[in-house]
Amino acid sequence: MDRARIEKDVCEIIGTVLQEGGPVPAGLHRRSAAKWDSLKHVEIVFGLEDHFQVRFSEEDLEAMESVGGIVSRLEHLLGS
């Protein structure tokens, strides 16, 4: 799976969890999203794990503070 497709899917999953009515912007960072609290973060992680059929480590979770960080971790896990 290429980076563009991973990013598109991540933006859609985060948008669904945050109930944004569509995908979030690719530049979204957790600090700038009022709805992205710790509970929503867990929901996002579970949604990503289910969709991409991966399991994130604690190290992965620390890097997942933005769409870009999530995409990078997924590229690493998926070998993209």
N, C-alpha and C positions, 0 to 999 in steps of 0.2 A: 504494500500500500504506500502510495507516495505522500509527501508532506502536505500537499494541497488537500488531498482527500481526508487525511487525518485531521487537519485543521478545521475543515468544513464540518466533519462529524462532531468534533469537540465543541465547536461553537453552537451547534444544534443541541447537543446534550446539555450543555450549561444553560442555554436559553430556555430549554424545557424545564429544568430543575428550578431555575430562578423565576419561571413563569413570565418571561419577557415577551411572549407572543411571537417568537421567532428566534433565529440564531443571534448570539451576541457578537459584537465586533471582535475581530481577531486580536486587537490590541488590548483587550480587557485585562485588567489586573484586579486581584481580589481586594486590594486597598481602595480601589475606586468604585467598587460595586457594593452599594449599601445592603443589598439582599444576600450577598455572598458571605454569610456568617458561618460559624463552625458546623452547625447542623446541615446547612446546605452544602458545605464542603464535603461532608461525609456522603450525602446523597449523590453529589457529582462523582465522587470516587467510585461508589458502587455502580452508578450508571456507566461510567467509563469501563470499569472492569467487566461488566456484563457485555457491553457492546463490542469491545475489542478482545474479549476472552483472554485477559491478562490479570495478574495480581501485582499490586504495587507494594514495594517494601517501604519501611519507614523512611529510608533515604529518598525514595521517589516522592513520598508525600511532602517532604520538606521543599522540594523543587517545584511543587505544583501550586504556585501562587498566582499564576497568570495563564492565559491561553497558550502563550509561547512556551512557557515552562512545561505545561502539560504535553504539548505536542512534541517537544524535545524528548521527554521521558518516554512517551509512546514510541517514537521513532527508535529509540534505543532498545526498548523491550520487543518491538516487532521486527527489529533488524532492518528497518527501512533506510 
